[in-house]
Amino acid sequence: MNSELYQEILTTSLKDTMEYYALNWEASVFQHDNDPKHRSKSTTQWMKDSVMVCIDDWPSQSPDPDLIEHVWHHLKLKLSM
């Protein structure tokens, strides 16, 4: 996928879906990672032209929200030694 296809998907699928569910495009906040097609000049300009609020500094992979499972795993390993 390149930035042009990504913009086409946003234009058709995302906007149409938001309109279908009566969601306000200008009041929504959009989040995407730092993939090159998301950060390209043309996509950035498309976001500005579309009046889309976007979180710019989102990591490529979000941290695991269920950290306690990993802690328990390591604790069990240590206790079994």
Beta strands, then each sheet from edge to edge (+ up, - down):
strand 1: 29-31
strand 2: 53-55
sheet 1: 1+ 2+
end
